Amino acid sequence: MKKFFALLFFGFTWLLAQNMQRGFPVSVKLVSGATQKAEYVGSSADTVFLGGFIADTFTVVKILKDRITFLSDSNGTVLNLEQADSLYTALHTPQYSKTQDTVAPLPQTDISGKSLVFPATRRPIDSALAVRIHDLQIQILREQGERPISVSTADFPNCKNSPCIAKDAETRGAVAVWTLEIEPARHQDSLNLNLHRFLFSNEAQSTERLTISAKNATSELLSKNRFIEWIQKAKGTYQAPQKPKESKSFIYVQTDPEGANLARKGGDVICQTPCAFAINDTDKVEIEAYWDVENTLWANKAIIRPIPGDTAKINMRLKRVKPEVEIRTFPAGAQIYSDAEVTPHSRPIGYTPKTLFTEEPGPAELHLWKEGYKDSVVHFHVSATSKTVVEIHLDSLTQLKDLQAQEVFQKIQKRIFWGHLALGTSIAPAVAGGILLYLSHKDREKARDLKNELSLPSSGRGKNYQKLVDDNHKYADRSKTEAYAGSGFLIFAGGLFITGFVLSF
């Protein structure tokens, strides 16, 4: 019984406090002009005692009489201190029998053979919840075959403490005592419900805690039989429902050709055909098989219903396929990268929305980048037999440092772009310069040959001689022009190359 007394102490302490002598409501007007509602609990020579709740605790304060202008009751009637003292005395004077000088005995509540359900100890804010739980508890206990009765400390007028109440309840034939504590849980917006039960027959006691949301307390209690199971656990009669035994089934798959990877839709590879795998599902199952040979993908899919406790067999003929992956972003226009980590040197493989083709079904990932939005790494599963659609909602950047970092990234990316452009552009003038220098070399050789021919004694000074002189001058002049132009193009190409190299690296 000692454990039981300790258990009930905290519960009954609050309940007994509710029966402490309290005053009657008054309105107090002070000399300062302030008006305050309180409870009048008496007076002395020069002091008035007023009560009220401070931090959920009934507290009595003292106020000098000369600080009070007047008192009025709940009806607005002005009271002097003598009238207030008389009302307070009458409120707390025991009622005596008119024919006897002793206190008239109060009739006792019949609690024989019954389970006593006391009100919950709780904060004032949880009063409504405590009433609902109390009513539900009475109803559930009644449905479970007990004889519950709602009691309070007022049903034990001769007791002022919990041991006395417990002894009196046992003497009067009570079967069990139920008490409840409602207290804030460690996590914010949650409550702990501590349900205590004591059985007088064998002095067995039990405590069962239930944590619920303060906001949705009633709905949580009534969902999934939580309240009934809570009561049963406190009584020691709860039995966890037995899970039905799982009956494994098997699926055996053959493919043409053999050696294909087999997987459930959207899942990883299970085995290579021909093979069998276990399954617990009884509904239809979609499977797909794919075979990659010489960069060509062959695949097929099938839907099969497992046979409970048996093996279902299926043959699949593979056909040539080309898996598609459609990438969509909201908003559109995001750059798509195949690299796991995007750097300024990374090059996008496209912009959303875009359809990509692949020869590698299974797990895949892509990196998405868009100005003003967070980078997103998308993990998805590529189906070998159907189009895979990936939709991503991009999140905007809100932090200034992230926006600044992206701005720096863009500047580097643009610099590298112009560097690559300069490197690519340098090829054309370099080729042109090389061609011009080659032509200059050829023309110079022709001019040299003509000069050698003119130096021969047999060349004479006729009409043909003058033509050879003119041709010599023409090839010599053109060779110089081509040499100058070719050199200029090469110098320009070299400048572009150096600029592009510096910008790129």
C-alpha positions in Angstrom: 0.0 0.0 0.0 2.9 2.4 0.5 3.6 2.5 -3.2 0.0 3.2 -3.8 0.0 6.1 -1.3 3.0 7.6 -3.0 1.3 7.2 -6.3 -1.9 8.9 -5.2 -0.2 11.7 -3.3 0.5 14.0 -6.2 -3.0 13.4 -7.7 -4.9 14.0 -4.5 -2.7 17.0 -3.4 -4.2 19.0 -6.3 -7.7 17.7 -5.7 -7.6 18.6 -2.0 -6.3 22.0 -3.0 -9.5 22.6 -4.9 -11.5 22.2 -1.7 -9.4 24.8 0.2 -11.4 27.7 1.7 -11.8 30.4 -0.9 -13.6 33.7 -0.7 -16.5 35.2 -2.7 -16.0 37.3 -5.8 -15.8 41.1 -5.3 -14.8 44.1 -7.3 -12.2 46.3 -5.6 -11.8 50.0 -6.4 -8.5 51.5 -5.1 -7.7 55.0 -4.2 -5.6 55.2 -7.3 -8.7 54.7 -9.4 -7.8 51.2 -10.5 -10.5 48.5 -10.4 -9.6 44.8 -9.9 -11.7 41.7 -9.5 -10.7 39.3 -6.7 -12.0 37.1 -4.0 -12.6 38.5 -0.5 -11.1 36.2 2.1 -11.2 38.3 5.3 -9.8 41.3 7.1 -7.8 42.3 10.2 -7.4 45.6 12.1 -6.0 47.6 9.2 -5.6 45.1 6.4 -7.9 43.4 3.8 -7.1 40.0 2.4 -7.9 39.4 -1.3 -7.2 36.3 -3.3 -6.6 35.5 -6.9 -4.7 33.2 -9.3 -1.1 34.1 -10.0 0.7 31.7 -12.4 -2.1 29.1 -12.0 -1.8 29.3 -8.2 -4.4 30.7 -5.8 -2.6 33.5 -3.9 -3.7 35.8 -1.1 -2.4 39.3 -0.9 -2.7 42.0 1.8 -4.0 45.5 1.0 -4.3 48.4 3.6 -7.8 49.4 4.2 -7.1 53.1 3.5 -6.0 52.1 0.0 -9.5 50.8 -0.8 -12.3 53.2 -1.9 -15.1 50.5 -1.8 -16.0 46.9 -2.4 -18.9 45.6 -4.4 -20.3 42.1 -4.9 -21.0 40.3 -8.2 -24.4 42.1 -8.4 -22.7 45.5 -8.1 -23.9 46.1 -4.5 -21.5 48.2 -2.5 -20.3 46.4 0.7 -18.6 47.8 3.7 -16.0 45.7 5.5 -18.4 44.5 8.2 -20.8 43.2 5.5 -18.0 41.6 3.6 -16.7 39.8 6.8 -20.2 38.6 7.6 -20.7 37.1 4.1 -17.3 35.4 4.3 -18.1 33.9 7.7 -21.5 32.7 6.5 -19.9 31.1 3.5 -17.6 29.0 5.5 -19.8 28.2 8.5 -20.8 24.5 8.7 -24.5 23.7 8.3 -26.0 22.4 11.6 -29.2 20.4 12.2 -31.9 22.6 13.6 -32.8 19.9 16.1 -29.4 18.8 17.2 -26.2 20.5 18.3 -24.0 18.1 16.3 -23.1 18.3 12.5 -25.6 16.4 10.4 -24.0 13.4 8.8 -23.7 13.6 5.0 -24.9 10.6 3.0 -22.0 8.5 1.6 -21.7 7.6 -2.1 -22.1 3.8 -2.7 -18.7 2.7 -4.0 -18.9 -1.0 -3.1 -17.7 -3.2 -6.0 -16.9 -0.2 -8.2 -13.9 1.3 -9.9 -13.2 4.9 -8.7 -12.3 7.4 -11.4 -10.9 10.6 -10.0 -10.6 13.9 -12.0 -7.3 14.4 -13.7 -4.6 16.6 -12.3 -3.8 19.1 -15.0 -3.1 22.7 -15.9 -6.1 25.1 -16.2 -5.5 25.2 -19.9 -6.1 21.4 -20.2 -9.4 21.4 -18.2 -11.6 20.8 -21.2 -9.4 17.9 -22.4 -9.4 16.4 -18.9 -13.2 16.4 -18.9 -13.4 14.7 -22.3 -10.9 12.0 -21.2 -12.8 11.5 -18.0 -16.1 10.9 -19.7 -14.5 8.6 -22.3 -12.7 6.6 -19.6 -16.0 6.0 -17.7 -17.7 4.9 -20.9 -14.9 2.5 -22.0 -14.5 0.9 -18.6 -18.3 0.4 -18.5 -18.1 -1.3 -21.9 -15.3 -3.5 -20.7 -17.4 -4.9 -17.9 -16.3 -2.8 -15.0 -18.5 -0.6 -12.8 -16.9 2.8 -13.0 -18.0 5.7 -10.9 -16.8 9.3 -11.0 -15.7 10.5 -7.6 -13.8 13.4 -6.0 -12.3 14.2 -2.6 -15.8 15.5 -1.6 -16.9 11.9 -1.5 -14.5 11.3 1.4 -15.4 14.2 3.8 -13.5 12.7 6.7 -10.2 12.5 4.9 -7.7 15.3 4.3 -4.9 13.2 2.7 -4.4 10.5 0.1 -3.6 7.6 2.5 -6.9 8.2 4.4 -8.8 8.3 1.1 -7.3 5.1 -0.1 -8.0 3.3 3.2 -11.6 4.6 3.3 -12.1 3.5 -0.3 -10.9 0.0 0.5 -13.0 -0.2 3.6 -16.1 0.8 1.7 -15.5 -2.0 -0.8 -14.0 -0.2 -3.8 -12.4 -2.5 -6.4 -9.9 -0.2 -8.1 -8.8 3.4 -8.3 -8.0 5.3 -11.5 -6.1 8.6 -11.6 -4.7 10.6 -14.4 -2.0 13.3 -14.8 -1.9 15.6 -17.8 1.4 17.4 -18.1 3.4 19.1 -20.8 5.8 16.8 -22.7 9.4 17.5 -23.4 8.6 18.4 -27.0 6.8 21.6 -27.6 3.0 21.3 -28.3 2.8 17.8 -26.9 1.2 16.3 -23.8 2.0 13.3 -21.6 -1.0 11.4 -20.3 0.0 9.3 -17.3 -2.8 6.9 -16.4 -2.5 5.1 -13.0 -4.5 2.1 -11.9 -4.5 0.4 -8.4 -6.3 -2.8 -7.8 -7.2 -3.4 -4.1 -7.6 -7.2 -4.4 -3.9 -7.8 -5.0 -2.4 -4.3 -4.4 -1.3 -4.4 -8.1 -0.5 -1.0 -9.6 0.3 0.1 -13.1 1.1 3.2 -15.0 0.7 3.7 -18.7 2.0 6.8 -20.5 0.6 8.1 -23.8 2.1 11.1 -25.6 -0.2 13.1 -27.9 -0.3 16.4 -29.7 -1.8 19.2 -27.7 -3.5 20.7 -30.8 -5.1 17.5 -32.0 -5.4 15.7 -28.7 -9.0 14.3 -29.0 -8.6 13.2 -32.6 -5.4 11.4 -31.8 -6.9 9.6 -28.8 -9.8 8.4 -30.9 -7.7 7.3 -33.9 -6.6 3.7 -34.5 -8.1 2.5 -31.1 -5.4 4.3 -29.2 -7.6 5.2 -26.3 -9.0 1.7 -25.9 -5.5 0.2 -26.1 -4.2 2.7 -23.6 -6.9 1.6 -21.1 -6.2 -2.1 -21.8 -2.4 -1.6 -21.3 -3.1 0.0 -17.9 -5.3 -3.0 -17.0 -2.7 -5.5 -18.3 -5.3 -7.0 -20.7 -3.8 -5.6 -24.0 -2.9 -8.1 -26.7 -1.1 -7.0 -29.7 -2.8 -8.0 -33.0 -1.0 -10.9 -34.7 0.3 -10.3 -38.1 -0.8 -12.8 -40.7 1.9 -15.1 -41.8 3.5 -14.1 -45.1 3.2 -16.6 -47.9 6.2 -16.2 -50.3 5.7 -16.7 -54.0 8.3 -17.0 -56.7 8.6 -15.8 -60.2 10.8 -17.6 -62.8 11.8 -15.6 -65.8 13.4 -16.7 -69.1 14.5 -14.4 -71.9 15.5 -14.7 -75.5 18.4 -14.1 -75.6 19.5 -15.2 -72.2 21.7 -13.2 -69.8 19.5 -10.2 -69.6 19.3 -8.1 -66.4 16.0 -8.5 -64.6 14.4 -5.8 -62.4 11.0 -4.8 -61.1 9.7 -1.5 -62.5 11.7 1.3 -61.0 13.9 -1.0 -59.0 17.4 -2.3 -59.0 18.6 -5.4 -60.9 17.5 -8.6 -59.2 19.3 -11.2 -61.2 20.3 -12.3 -64.7 18.0 -14.5 -66.7 17.2 -17.3 -66.5 16.5 -16.9 -62.8 13.8 -16.9 -60.1 13.2 -14.5 -57.3 10.9 -14.5 -54.2 8.1 -12.0 -53.7 5.6 -11.3 -50.9 3.1 -9.3 -53.1 -0.1 -10.9 -54.3 -1.0 -8.1 -56.7 0.2 -7.9 -60.3 3.9 -7.2 -60.7 5.5 -5.3 -63.6 9.0 -6.6 -64.5 11.5 -5.6 -67.2 14.5 -7.3 -68.7 17.2 -5.6 -70.7 20.4 -6.8 -72.5 23.2 -4.5 -73.7 25.4 -5.7 -76.5 27.8 -3.6 -78.7 26.1 -0.3 -77.6 22.7 -1.6 -78.6 20.0 -2.2 -76.0 17.5 -5.0 -76.2 14.6 -5.0 -73.7 11.0 -5.9 -72.9 8.5 -5.7 -70.1 5.8 -7.9 -68.7 3.1 -7.9 -66.1 2.6 -11.1 -64.1 0.4 -12.1 -61.1 2.2 -14.2 -58.5 0.8 -17.5 -57.4 0.6 -17.6 -53.6 3.0 -20.2 -52.2 3.9 -21.3 -55.8 6.1 -20.3 -58.7 4.8 -18.4 -61.7 6.8 -18.7 -64.9 7.2 -16.4 -67.9 9.2 -16.2 -71.1 10.1 -12.8 -72.6 11.5 -12.1 -76.1 13.7 -9.0 -76.1 13.4 -6.3 -78.8 15.7 -3.4 -79.7 14.9 -0.2 -77.7 16.3 3.3 -77.1 15.3 4.6 -73.7 14.2 8.2 -73.4 14.5 10.6 -70.4 12.5 13.8 -70.5 13.8 16.4 -68.1 11.4 19.2 -67.1 12.0 22.0 -64.6 9.8 24.7 -63.2 10.7 27.3 -64.3 12.2 26.0 -67.6 15.6 27.0 -69.0 17.8 25.2 -66.6 21.2 24.0 -67.8 21.6 20.2 -67.7 25.0 18.7 -66.8 26.0 15.1 -66.7 28.8 15.9 -64.2 28.1 15.2 -60.6 29.8 18.5 -59.7 29.4 21.5 -61.9 32.4 23.8 -62.3 32.9 26.8 -64.6 34.7 24.4 -67.1 31.6 22.1 -67.2 29.6 22.2 -70.4 25.9 21.6 -70.4 24.4 18.9 -72.5 21.2 20.9 -73.0 18.5 23.1 -71.5 15.2 22.1 -70.0 12.8 20.9 -71.2 14.8 18.4 -73.1 14.6 14.7 -74.1 17.8 12.7 -73.7 18.6 9.3 -75.1 20.6 6.7 -73.3 21.8 3.2 -73.6 22.1 2.7 -69.8 18.9 1.9 -67.9 18.8 1.9 -64.1 19.9 4.5 -61.5 21.1 7.8 -63.0 21.7 11.3 -61.9 21.9 14.8 -63.5 22.9 18.2 -62.3 20.6 21.2 -63.0 21.7 24.8 -62.8 19.8 28.0 -63.4 20.6 31.6 -62.6 18.8 32.7 -59.4 18.0 29.2 -58.3 19.7 26.6 -56.2 21.7 23.8 -57.8 19.8 20.5 -57.9 21.2 17.0 -58.3 18.4 14.8 -59.5 18.5 11.0 -58.9 16.1 8.9 -60.9 15.7 5.5 -62.4 15.8 5.1 -66.2 13.3 2.6 -67.5 14.5 0.4 -70.3 11.0 -0.1 -71.8 9.2 3.2 -71.4 9.8 6.9 -71.4 11.1 8.3 -68.1 9.8 11.7 -67.2 11.6 13.7 -64.5 10.0 16.9 -63.1 11.8 19.2 -60.8 10.6 22.4 -59.0 13.7 24.6 -58.6 14.1 26.6 -55.3 15.0 30.3 -55.5 18.1 31.6 -53.9 17.3 33.8 -50.9 20.7 34.3 -49.2 22.8 37.2 -50.4 26.0 35.2 -50.1 24.6 32.5 -52.4 23.5 35.1 -55.0 27.0 36.6 -54.9 28.7 33.2 -55.2 26.5 32.5 -58.3 27.4 35.8 -59.8 31.1 35.1 -59.4 30.5 31.7 -61.0 28.8 33.3 -64.0 31.6 35.7 -64.5 34.1 32.9 -64.6 31.9 30.9 -66.9 31.6 33.8 -69.3 35.3 34.4 -69.2 35.9 30.8 -70.1 33.3 31.0 -72.8 35.1 33.9 -74.5 38.4 32.2 -74.0 37.2 29.1 -75.8 35.7 31.3 -78.5 39.0 33.0 -79.0 40.9 29.7 -79.2 38.4 28.4 -81.7 38.5 31.6 -83.8 42.3 31.6 -83.9 42.2 28.5 -86.1 40.8 30.3 -89.1 43.4 33.1 -89.4 46.1 30.6 -88.7 45.0 28.4 -91.6 44.6 31.5 -93.8 48.1 32.8 -92.9 49.6 29.4 -93.6 48.0 29.2 -97.0 49.1 32.7 -97.9 52.7 31.9 -96.9 52.6 28.7 -98.9 51.4 30.7 -102.0 54.0 33.3 -101.4 56.7 30.6 -101.4 55.4 29.2 -104.7 55.2 32.7 -106.4 58.7 33.4 -105.1 60.0 30.2 -106.7 58.3 31.1 -110.0 59.9 34.6 -109.9 63.3 33.0 -109.3 62.9 30.6 -112.2 62.0 33.4 -114.5 65.0 35.5 -113.3 67.3 32.5 -114.0 65.8 32.1 -117.5 66.3 35.8 -118.3 70.0 35.6 -117.3 70.7 33.0 -120.1 72.6 34.4 -123.2 70.1 32.9 -125.6 67.1 34.8 -124.1 67.7 37.7 -126.4 66.0 41.1 -126.1 62.8 40.4 -128.1 59.1 40.5 -127.4 59.3 37.3 -125.4 62.0 38.6 -123.2 59.9 41.6 -122.1 57.0 39.2 -121.3 59.3 37.2 -119.1 60.4 40.3 -117.3 56.8 41.4 -116.6 55.9 37.9 -115.3 59.0 38.0 -113.0 57.9 41.3 -111.5 54.3 40.1 -111.1 55.2 36.9 -109.2 57.8 38.8 -107.1 55.3 41.5 -106.1 52.5 39.0 -105.4 54.9 36.8 -103.3 55.6 39.9 -101.1 51.9 40.7 -100.7 51.1 37.1 -99.8 53.9 37.0 -97.4 52.9 40.2 -95.6 49.2 39.1 -95.5 50.1 35.5 -94.3 52.4 36.9 -91.6 49.6 39.3 -90.4 47.1 36.5 -90.2 49.5 34.3 -88.2 50.2 37.2 -85.8 46.5 37.8 -85.4 45.9 34.1 -84.8 48.7 34.0 -82.3 47.2 36.9 -80.4 43.8 35.2 -80.4 45.3 32.0 -79.2 47.2 33.6 -76.3 44.1 35.6 -75.3 41.9 32.5 -75.4 44.5 30.5 -73.4 44.7 33.2 -70.7 40.9 33.5 -70.5 40.3 29.8 -70.4 42.9 28.8 -67.9 
